[in-house]
Amino acid sequence: MSKYKIEDIASKYDGEICHIIKEVGKEYGAVGEGFGPSDPEVSCMSQHYSDKTRSLYLVATINGKIVGGSGIAAFNGSDKVCELRKLFLLPESRGLGIGKALTLQCLEYAKSKGYTQCYLDTLTSMTSAVSLYEKLGFTHLDKPLDGTIHSGCDVWMLKTL
């Protein structure tokens, strides 16, 4: 089994994580407006998650190579609701527990910052991710929370922290 390491995003990782988010997005049909890989922040994640007081983006590496990441930030400016953002993993890093580890670290961070709920939106086609979120206590919503920018997503979930 490959050993992985999780650390905070740094500017040196921006290009690699941008590439991963866009490539994995393509794999699942998350291309264009309304999908996370098209968000402006994707090109420079370290800048958008540099304020550690309310947001965090983590990257996972195996043998020094970036294989994915995930983040947490306020949802639509809320003090109480955060959003799990951009959990994307390269195919070779799936099934190793990295997605779970990233998500759990993000949720712990969110709790430590006073968030009381965590929202996410994703795609039905991302079956492994949906299954992970269900196992971690996220429940399905009938519609997205007001203010989401990801109109292309068809799964919306919420977890009480």
Secondary structure, DSSP 4 states (H G I P E B T S, - for coil): ---EEEEE--GGGHHHHHHHHHHHHHHTT--STTSGGGSGGGGGHHHHT--TTT-EEEEEEETTEEEEEEEEEESTT-SSEEEEEEEEE-GGGTTSSHHHHHHHHHHHHHHHTT--EEEEEE-TT-HHHHHHHHHTT-EE-SSPPTT-S-TT--EEEEEE-
